[in-house]
Amino acid sequence: MPVGASTIIEVRDLKKYFTIKTEGVSEEKSLLKAVDGVSMDVFEGEILGVVGESGCGKSTLGKTIMRLHDKTDGQVLYRGKDLFAKDPAAMKDMTLKMQMIFQDPYSSLNPRKKVSKIIGQPLDIHKIGTPEERLERVAHLMEEVGLNPKFRTRYPHQFSGGQRQRIGIARALALNPEFIVCDEAVSALDVSVQAQILNLLLDLQEKYGFTYLFIAHDLAVVEFIATRILVMYLGRIVEIADKHELVGNHVHPYTQALFEAFPATSPKGRELKKRIVMGDVPSPINPPQGCHFHPRCPYAVDKCRQAYPPLKEVSPGHSAACWVVQKDI
C-alpha cells in the first residue's frame, strides 16, 4: 500500500455466478461460480496485479467491478459509494472516473469508425467540450500514448496490434479517470511490444497518478508492473501481498506452483526446479469440497478436504488461504 494512500475500491464478499444450461432432454441448469466470495481493497495510486490460470475468474472479477457484469451478491464500493446503487445520476458521476483497457486491441475497437471518433466517443457521450475542443483533446491523447495525431482519420485495421492497443489506452484516458482496469492488456501482443505498452502504462501512472487493477496470466508481466500481487484460484483469492514479499516469500502451494512453472533461463536453474503441480483446474460448476486446490496440492491434509480455509494474515500485509500455512490443522 502506498504510504498515506486512501482506499479507492472496496470489494466485499463479491460473487458472480453464471447459469449454465446442460444439453439434453431435461435441460438442467447449473451455476458456474466464476467469482465466489472475493474481498479486497485497492489503494489509491497503486498497481494491484491479479494473476492466476485461465478460468480462475480474474477477468470476471475486473468486469464485475466495472459493472460490465451484474453481481450475484456482495458489494463494490468506489470511494465509499455503492457501484451497484440504483441512482443513475450517482452512477454516471462514478463511472466517469472508472475506465477499462480490454485484452483484444482489435475487437474492442469499432472497425467502421475512424480513430478520432473512437477516442473521442466518451467525450461525445458525456457532452464534454465543444466539437473543436474534443478534436484538440483527441490529438493530445494520441500524442500522450505515442501516436501521430495526423493518423486520426485512419481506421483500426490500418494500425498494428501495439498501435491499436495505444488507441484503446487513449480512449480510456479521455475522461481523466482515477481507476483503470487493464484486462490482459498486453497478452495479445508480441513480447517487444508488450514491453513498450507496459512502460507506457507506468509512465502515464507516474504522470497522472492513476490506480490500476492489472489482470494477467503471465507472472513475469505482473511481477514487472505491479506494486501488490493478488493470486486467484477457482474464483477465490488464495494469496495477496506486496510484490517483493510475494516474490521472495510466496507461501500458498498454488502460488509456489505458479513460480515453479515459470521457465528457467539457465541449465542450473532448470535443475533446481521443484516438482510442477499436476492436473487441471477443476470445474467451477462443481468445485471440490474444502480447499479447491487440495486435489492438486502435495501438502493437503484431511482438514483441507473438509473445509475451505479463510484468507488470513500470515505476516504484516501478507495474507493466504491455506490451513497448512496457517498451522490451523
Secondary structure, 3 states (H helix, E strand, C coil): CCCCCCEEEEEEEEEEEEEEECCCCCCCEEEEEEEEEEEEEEECCCEEEEECCCCCCHHHHHHHHCCCCCCCEEEEEECCEECCCCCHHHHHHHHCCEEEECCCCCCCCCCCCCHHHHHHHHHHHCCCCCHHHHHHHHHHHHHHCCCCHHHHHCCHHHCCHHHHHHHHHHHHHCCCCCEEEEECCCCCCCHHHHHHHHHHHHHHHHHHCCEEEEEECCHHHHHHHCCEEEEEECCEEEEEEEHHHHHHCCCCHHHHHHHHCCCCCCHHHHHHCCCCCCCCCCCCCCCCCCCCCHHHCCCCCHHHHHCCCCCEEEECCEEECCHHHHCCC
